[in-house]
């Protein structure tokens, strides 16, 4: 199904609440071709899982439409789930089953043969002995491996994975990435959300970034990175002049470097780098380091909560407003120590009189 659309959404919207006050998704438009390895980025609450659940028919859209493998997500949800390999976030397993029983059960529900179980188990270092053990004895990472196997073993034409690396150690994360690249090379489509920006940058061809339920970026990884600033560090023999006047150059710092000359540090947009180098060469350029932007920097620039390149942190306006309007704690009143109250004198009755009174009462 290469080049055909594996996933398509048109103004996909999902609101919760009686009056739709909780806006989980708003007018999301996506087109994912067959054979793509597509990354879906965003922090918790951005709308990633809501999008995935709507694509699989677990949730119905408030408005708009979506299709998966050419099938409508509302009318054909059962057929979509049969043809798609799905790994949910926070994957849970039936504790009373063994690993093998669970995998056989899930494969039987799909109605498809197991084609890749051995290959995936080998990549994730899962042995037959481990599959014989009850799932309740598995660690979190082991359960996640079982989830990956059940999603991939029938070799589905589309994989939808919600945080697939969750709970896996770095070695297993790399093995999972290799498995996904293998499936794409075989003509399958992979759509997955992740918090690991480095993972998305390493293996994805395109990426979407969501913020507050809205799509804020949809580009190839190279395009997103291309427009981010570069960090420049240079050593020159003579103190340069007019660097800060160059268009696209920001935060110029000049510091003496002993007898070597001057250390220059700044940030520059891609288009400004050639002119910056020319200006540095006129000052006796001795050493130069230019660090390329990363997808993480692009992600942070769209979210605005942190500038990875400068280390500065920006507080969202609504958070700042809350901080400004937060009432101060009332001043504590001084505590006045009171003198202990005098106890009333208790008249003691002799024991003999008490005994006589009891006898008379009888």
C-alpha positions, 0 to 999 in steps of 0.5 A: 500500500505504498503511496496510498494514504494509510491515515487521513484526518479532516478537521478532526475534532474531539471535545469532552463535557456537556458543552464541549468545554474540554477541547482535546482535539481541534481541527487536526488535518493529517495525511500519512502515506503508506510506507512512512515512519511518522512521529507524533510529538507532544507532552502529556495532555497535548492530544496524542492519545486522544488522536490515536484512540479516535483513529481506532474507533475507541472514541467518536469525533465531535466533528470532522472525519478520519479514515484508516487504510481507506476505512471510516473510523466510525463505521469500520472501526472493527475492521480497522482494529483487525488490520492494525497492530496497536500498542496503547500507552500504559499497556496492561496484560491479563495477570493470570495468563502466561506470556505465551497464553496472552500472545496466543489469545490476542493473535486469535482475536485478530484472526491473523497468523503469527508471522513475526513472533520469533523475530521480535522475540529474538530482537527483544531478548525474550526466550520461550522460558520467559513466555511460560512464566505468569505475566504477574511475575513480569517487570514493567519492561518485560510487559512492554516487550510482550506488548510490542510482540503482540502489536508486530507479530501478525505483520500488520500493514499499519502499526499505531504505537502509543509511547512504544519505548515506555519502560524499555532500557536504552538497548531495547529501545534501539532494538525496537527502532531497528524493528520499526525500520525493518517493517517500513523497509518491507512496505509497512506504515508506522505511526507512533507517538513518543516523548523521546525526541531523539528517537523520533529524530533518528528514525522518522521521515516526517513529524507532527507536533501537537500543542493543546489539541492543535497541530502546530507543525507538520514537516520533515525532520530535516525541514524542522531542524533546518530553520533552527538557529546554529550555535557558533563558537570561534577563536580569532586572533583580533577582536572583531567588530560589527558582528552583532549588526549582521542580520540573523546573528544573535547573542554575540559574546566576545571574551579574551582568550589569553594570548590566543586571541578572542573567543566568540560565541553566538547563535546564527540562523542558517542563512546568516552562517556564511556571512558570519564566517566571512566576517570572522575570517577577516579577524584571523579565524583560528578555530570554528565550531558550529553545532547543528540544531536538533529536533528537540530545539525545534520542539521547544521553539514550538512549545515556548516553555524552554529555549534549549539553545540559550538555557532560558526558561519562559513561563506561560502567561497564564502561569505567570498570572496565577503567580501574580494573583496568588494571595499572600499568606496571612501573618501569624498572630502572636500567641499569648500564653495563658496562666494555667487555670486553677483546679477546684479543690476536691473534697475527699470522702473517707472510705469507711463512710462510702462503704456504710452508704452502700450498705444502707442503699441495699 
